[in-house]
Amino acid sequence: MILKLCIFFLLVFLLTMGVHAFFLSRSKRQNIKKHNITGERWASQRKPMLGGVGFFAGFALGVLTWIFFGTRLGQTIDGQLMAGVLAAVSLAFVMGLIDDVFNTSPMFKFAMQFAVGVILISCGIYIQIFENQWLNYALTLFWVVGIMNSLNMLDNMDSVTNTMCIIVLSGILVVLLTPLRDAFFVVLIVATLASMVAFYKFNWHPSTMYMGDNGSQFLGAFMAIVSIRYLWNPATTEISNPVFPFLIVYLAFLIPLTDTATVTINRLLRGQSPFVGGTDHTTHHLSYRGLTDRQVVCLMGAINLVSASVAVIFLLMPPKSSWPLWVAGCTALVVSGLLYANTKVTKPKQKK
């Protein structure tokens, strides 16, 4: 099974590499670029922003592969669940594409993100940690909208969002493969991962293409789905601590959540809107420290890799006592605090 997944990964990698290359060349010929004039940006917005097309192509290949070969794995998938996943991810991708082309308002994006959450709830994908279902639905909507915006905001430097999502998806894949379960989502994750790894050729600094909102919104919806199913609602029942799912999610998404919280707090304190682009992210302030863009991505990736790995270990081998959870949670809070504090002591400088 692992060998087949590796071959499948390689095939999707090569195919989506071609998709990325095709749209890059087409964008250059036909000047398909987003001319976003709102907010201060870290880098030029004149590059093609169609990375999400490759992501969606990889995802679609995963769905088609399941339709034609999924039954051979001896597992089935509920039709309503599959339809809900397709509808939610497709809506997010199309919404992001529309925003890239027309530069829509934050309210439009919020409405579409809310709709994605409603679709997921209607097909049975929602957080299940409270006895009151309405609280579960409310938390699900908050999470879906929040993570879609968080990944969109994190897409402020070459390869940052791509790297964080690859780390989280890889961790979830490890959980699903030990032992193999939910083969439908395994296939989707492998296909999406392949398209994201292929994107490095075009998005590693200095990039030739951005993922755009069509990419970050697609990833936001997809990450919301898999995180709800396997992080918020873990299969393990050995830990009854109600804080456990919150800790797992925080560890898995340490960098995106820290960056979003930092930017939101700092901008509100300055009386600015959190939804307008700027050069005040945690990534930018590490650059003001003297790190190159590549070094920032590697550092942030290393931090999230460690924290996400701890989350995976907790899921696979639930601790017998609560002290490892306390240690991991407090350590993560310290890391978040240090990244936030750095934004208070470093000052923006002219980008070279």
C-alpha positions in Angstrom: 0.0 0.0 0.0 2.8 2.4 0.9 4.5 1.7 -2.4 1.3 2.4 -4.3 0.9 5.7 -2.5 4.5 6.7 -3.3 3.9 6.0 -7.0 0.7 7.9 -6.9 2.5 10.8 -5.2 5.1 10.9 -7.9 2.6 10.8 -10.7 0.5 13.7 -9.2 3.8 15.6 -8.5 4.8 15.4 -12.1 1.3 16.2 -13.5 0.8 19.2 -11.2 4.4 20.4 -11.9 3.2 20.6 -15.5 0.0 22.4 -14.4 2.0 25.0 -12.5 4.4 25.5 -15.4 1.5 25.8 -17.9 -0.3 28.5 -16.0 3.0 30.3 -15.3 3.8 30.6 -19.0 0.2 31.4 -19.8 0.1 34.2 -17.2 3.2 35.7 -18.6 1.8 35.7 -22.1 -1.6 37.0 -21.3 -0.6 39.2 -18.3 -2.9 37.2 -15.9 -1.8 38.9 -12.6 -3.5 40.4 -9.6 -3.0 44.1 -9.4 -3.8 44.5 -5.7 -3.5 48.0 -4.6 -4.8 47.7 -1.0 -2.3 47.7 1.8 1.4 47.7 2.0 3.0 44.4 0.7 6.2 42.6 1.4 6.9 41.9 -2.3 5.6 42.8 -5.8 2.1 41.8 -6.5 2.8 41.7 -10.2 3.7 38.0 -10.3 1.2 35.4 -11.4 -1.1 34.3 -8.6 -2.4 31.0 -9.8 -0.7 28.5 -7.6 -4.1 27.4 -6.3 -5.0 26.1 -9.7 -2.3 23.4 -9.3 -3.4 22.6 -5.8 -7.0 22.1 -7.0 -5.8 20.0 -9.9 -4.0 17.7 -7.5 -7.0 17.5 -5.3 -9.2 16.7 -8.3 -6.8 14.0 -9.4 -7.2 12.5 -5.9 -10.9 12.5 -6.1 -10.9 10.9 -9.6 -8.4 8.3 -8.5 -10.7 7.4 -5.6 -13.8 7.2 -7.9 -12.0 4.8 -10.2 -9.8 2.8 -7.9 -11.1 3.4 -4.3 -13.2 0.3 -4.1 -10.1 -1.8 -4.6 -8.9 -0.6 -1.2 -11.8 -2.4 0.4 -13.2 0.8 1.9 -16.2 3.0 1.0 -17.0 6.6 1.5 -20.4 8.1 2.2 -21.7 9.9 -0.9 -23.0 12.9 1.1 -19.6 13.3 2.8 -17.8 13.2 -0.5 -20.2 15.7 -2.0 -19.8 18.0 0.9 -16.0 17.9 0.8 -16.1 18.6 -3.0 -18.6 21.5 -2.6 -16.7 23.2 0.3 -13.3 23.0 -1.3 -14.6 24.0 -4.7 -16.4 27.0 -3.3 -13.3 28.1 -1.4 -11.1 27.8 -4.5 -13.6 29.7 -6.7 -14.1 32.4 -4.1 -10.3 32.9 -3.9 -10.0 33.0 -7.7 -12.7 35.7 -7.9 -10.9 37.7 -5.2 -7.6 37.5 -7.1 -9.3 38.7 -10.3 -11.7 41.4 -8.9 -10.1 42.2 -5.5 -13.4 41.6 -3.6 -14.3 43.1 -0.2 -13.6 41.3 3.1 -17.3 40.9 3.7 -17.6 38.9 0.5 -14.8 36.6 1.6 -16.3 36.2 5.0 -19.7 35.3 3.6 -18.2 32.6 1.4 -16.0 31.3 4.2 -19.1 31.1 6.4 -20.9 29.2 3.6 -18.0 26.7 3.5 -18.5 26.1 7.2 -22.3 25.6 6.7 -21.6 23.1 3.9 -19.2 21.1 6.1 -21.7 21.0 9.0 -24.5 19.9 6.7 -22.4 16.9 5.5 -21.4 15.9 9.1 -18.0 17.5 9.3 -18.0 19.5 12.5 -16.2 19.7 15.8 -17.7 17.4 18.4 -16.4 18.3 21.9 -19.4 19.8 23.6 -22.6 18.1 24.6 -24.6 21.0 23.1 -24.6 20.7 19.3 -25.1 24.4 18.7 -21.9 25.1 20.6 -20.2 22.5 18.3 -21.6 24.2 15.2 -20.6 27.6 16.4 -17.0 26.5 17.2 -16.9 24.8 13.8 -17.9 28.0 12.0 -15.4 30.0 14.0 -12.6 27.5 13.2 -13.4 27.3 9.4 -13.5 31.1 9.0 -10.6 31.5 11.3 -8.2 29.0 9.7 -9.1 30.2 6.1 -8.2 33.7 7.1 -5.2 32.6 9.1 -3.6 30.8 6.1 -4.5 33.7 3.9 -2.8 36.2 6.2 0.2 33.9 6.6 0.8 33.9 2.8 2.9 37.0 3.2 6.3 35.6 2.2 7.5 33.1 -0.3 6.7 29.5 0.7 5.6 30.2 4.2 2.0 29.0 4.0 2.9 26.2 1.7 5.5 24.9 4.2 3.2 25.1 7.2 0.4 23.2 5.4 2.8 20.5 4.2 4.0 19.9 7.7 0.5 19.6 9.2 -0.8 17.4 6.3 2.2 15.2 6.6 1.5 14.7 10.3 -2.1 13.9 9.7 -1.1 11.4 7.0 1.2 9.6 9.5 -1.7 9.3 11.9 -4.0 7.9 9.1 -1.3 5.3 8.0 -0.7 3.8 11.5 -2.8 1.8 10.8 -4.4 2.6 7.5 -7.9 4.1 7.9 -10.1 6.5 5.9 -8.4 5.7 2.6 -10.5 8.4 0.8 -8.8 11.1 2.8 -5.4 9.4 2.6 -5.7 9.6 -1.2 -6.8 13.3 -1.1 -4.0 14.2 1.3 -1.3 12.5 -0.8 -2.5 14.1 -4.0 -2.7 17.6 -2.4 0.7 17.2 -0.8 2.2 16.2 -4.2 0.8 19.4 -5.8 2.2 21.5 -2.9 5.6 20.0 -3.1 5.7 20.6 -6.8 4.8 24.3 -6.1 8.1 24.8 -4.4 9.8 25.0 -7.8 7.8 28.2 -8.5 7.3 29.6 -5.0 10.7 29.1 -3.3 12.4 32.5 -2.8 12.9 34.2 -5.2 9.5 33.0 -6.4 8.1 33.2 -9.9 4.5 32.6 -8.9 2.3 33.1 -5.8 -0.4 30.8 -4.7 -2.8 33.7 -4.5 -6.1 33.8 -2.6 -7.3 30.9 -4.8 -4.5 28.8 -3.3 -4.7 30.0 0.3 -8.5 29.7 0.4 -8.4 26.3 -1.1 -5.8 25.2 1.5 -7.8 26.9 4.2 -10.9 24.9 3.4 -9.0 21.6 3.0 -7.0 22.1 6.2 -10.3 22.9 8.0 -11.8 19.6 6.8 -8.9 17.3 7.8 -8.2 19.2 11.0 -11.8 18.8 12.2 -11.8 15.1 11.4 -8.4 14.2 12.8 -7.2 16.9 15.2 -10.4 18.3 16.7 -12.1 14.9 16.7 -9.2 12.5 17.2 -9.9 8.8 17.1 -8.2 8.2 20.5 -10.5 7.9 23.5 -7.8 7.4 26.0 -7.7 11.0 27.0 -10.9 12.6 28.4 -9.3 15.9 29.2 -11.5 18.5 27.4 -8.4 20.7 26.7 -6.8 17.9 24.7 -8.3 18.8 21.2 -7.5 22.5 21.7 -3.9 21.7 22.6 -3.5 19.3 19.6 -4.8 22.0 17.2 -2.7 24.7 18.7 0.4 22.6 18.5 -0.3 21.6 14.9 -1.0 25.1 13.7 1.4 26.9 16.1 2.9 29.3 13.5 -0.3 30.2 11.6 -2.3 30.8 14.8 0.6 32.8 16.4 1.0 35.0 13.4 -2.7 35.7 13.0 -3.1 36.5 16.7 0.0 38.8 16.7 -1.1 40.7 13.6 -4.6 41.1 14.8 -3.6 42.3 18.3 -1.0 44.8 17.0 -3.2 46.2 14.3 -6.2 46.7 16.6 -3.9 48.4 19.1 -2.9 50.8 16.3 -6.5 51.3 15.3 -6.0 49.5 12.0 -8.0 46.8 10.2 -6.5 43.3 10.6 -7.7 42.4 7.1 -5.6 44.8 5.1 -2.2 43.6 4.0 0.9 44.9 5.7 4.6 44.2 6.5 4.0 43.6 10.2 3.8 39.8 10.4 6.0 37.7 12.6 7.8 36.6 9.5 8.6 40.1 8.5 9.9 41.0 12.0 12.3 38.0 11.8 13.5 39.5 8.5 14.1 42.8 10.3 16.3 40.8 12.7 18.6 40.2 9.7 17.3 36.8 8.5 16.8 36.2 4.8 13.4 35.2 3.4 14.6 31.6 3.1 16.0 31.5 6.6 12.7 32.8 7.9 10.8 30.0 6.2 13.3 27.4 7.4 13.1 28.7 11.0 9.3 28.9 11.1 9.0 25.6 9.4 11.4 24.0 12.0 9.3 25.4 14.9 6.1 24.2 13.4 7.6 20.8 12.5 8.6 20.2 16.2 5.3 21.4 17.6 3.2 19.4 15.0 5.4 16.3 15.7 4.5 16.5 19.4 0.8 16.7 18.4 1.2 13.6 16.3 3.0 11.7 19.1 0.2 12.6 21.5 -2.4 11.3 19.0 -0.5 8.0 18.4 0.7 7.5 22.0 -1.6 9.3 24.4 0.2 10.2 27.6 -0.8 8.4 30.7 -0.7 11.6 32.8 -1.5 15.2 32.1 2.0 16.7 32.8 3.3 16.1 29.2 0.3 18.1 27.9 1.1 20.9 30.3 4.8 20.9 29.3 3.9 21.0 25.6 1.3 23.6 26.0 3.4 25.9 28.2 6.4 25.6 25.8 4.2 26.4 22.8 2.9 29.5 24.6 6.4 30.6 25.3 7.3 30.3 21.7 4.3 32.2 20.7 5.1 34.9 23.3 8.7 35.2 22.0 7.5 35.6 18.4 5.0 38.3 19.5 7.6 40.0 21.7 9.9 40.2 18.7 7.4 42.3 16.8 7.5 44.8 19.7 11.3 45.2 19.8 12.2 45.1 16.1 11.3 48.0 13.7 10.5 47.8 10.0 13.3 48.7 7.7 13.6 49.3 4.0 13.5 45.9 2.3 16.5 45.3 0.1 
